[in-house]
Amino acid sequence: MAPGRRVCSPAWSDIHGLLHMRLNDAAAVLRISSTRLKLLCRRYGLARWPGKKIRSLNAKLEKLSEEAIDAREGTLQGAAARHPLGTIAQENGKVLDDLVAVYAQIESSVAEMRKFGGDGTMNLPANSGVPVFSGANN
């Protein structure tokens, strides 16, 4: 085995902390290929990597926070200056709700998969016709 390569699959707790990153960056941190990370995510119940959505919502929150600070200080410029602080707070609440919904959907998917097996992988009977992969390289 080449030095620096993982022998076992990362646990959900390892992957969960990296969901805000780009898929390739998260795979590099975990020392696995991006294809392998996609496979693991599907086993944990995620249809697609949520990094872009999470980063987008975080960027919106940051922008709204800056607008709120500028609104309080009275230094807003252009179209943003016409938005009262209450409107900024409402938009901020909507973005936070969206972010919470993304994480809730992720946790729901993982919880659903854990019903099938303790580690998020499905334990199917041998005669189910669905290939089940096992071994240290999964």
N, C-alpha and C positions, 0 to 999 in steps of 0.2 A: 504494500500500500504506500502510495506517495506521501511524503511528509506534508502535514497541513490539511489532509483530507479527513473528513468525518467518517467514522465507520457506521454510526447509528443515525437514525432520523432525529431531527430536532423535535422537541416536544411542542405542544401548542403554546405553552407559556413562552418559549423562545421566539416563536413566530409572532405571537400577539403583540409583543413590544416593538415589532418592526413594521406594522401595518401601515404606518404613515409614510414609509419610504417607498422609493421606486422598487419594483420587483427585482431588477438586476442588482441594485445596491443591497437589498435585504438578503438575496441569495449569496452575495459575496461575504456579508457579515457572518452568515451561517456556514460558509464554506461548502456550499452545494450549488449545483447548476440552477438556472432559472426554471428550466423544464422540470427539474426535481421538486423545486419549491411549488410550482403550479400543481403538480401531482399531489403533493402533501396537502395543499390547501383544499383541493377537491375532496380528498379523503376526510378532511376536517369539516367539510360541508360548505366551503366557499366556492361559488361558481366562478368568481373572478377576483383578482387582486384589487383591494379597495384603496390603494395608496393615492391614486390621482384624485379621487373624490375627497378623501380626507385632507390632502394638501390644499385642494381648492377651497374647502370649507374653512380651513385654518387661515388661509390667505384672506378670505372675506371677513373673518372675525378680526384679523389684524387691521384691515383697512377700516372697518367700522369703529374699532377702538381708537384709531388715529383721528377719524372724523369726529368722534365724541369728544376727544380731548380738544381738538381745534374748535369745536362748537362751544365748549365751555369757556375757552379762552377768547372766542370771538374772532379767530383768525382763519375761518373757512373761506375759501375762494371759489368763484364760479357757481356751477349748478348745485354743488354740495352745500353752499351757504344758504340755499332756500329750504333745506331740510331741517326742520326743527329737531332738537335733541330727542324728543319723544319718538319721532319717526326712525331715527338712528337706533334707538333702544328697541323698537319693534323689529326692525330688520335684524338686529343682533340676536334677538330672541328666536327669530325664525331660523337663522343659521345655526344657532346652538341646538335647536330642536332637530334640524337635519343631521347635525353631527352625532347627536345622541341616537337618532334613528339608525344611522349607519352602524354604529357600534352595537346597538341592540340587535340589529339584523345579523351581524356577525356572530354575536354570542348565541342567538337563537339557532343559527345554522349549526354551530359547533355542538350545542346542547342536543339538538336533534340527532346528530351523528353519534354522539356518545351513548344514545339509547341503544345503538347497535353494538357498540363495543366500548370498553372503558377508556381506550386511548384515542377515540375518534375514528377508528377504522371499523369497517363493517365485518362482523363475523358471520359469514354466510355458510350454510351447509354445503358440503362437497358436491352434492347433486343439484345445486341451484342453477348450474349453467353459467354462472358469472365467474370469470377468472379471479382468483384471490391470490395476491402476491404476498410472499413472506420472505423473510431473510434479513440479514444485516444491512443490505444495500437499499432497503426501501426507505 
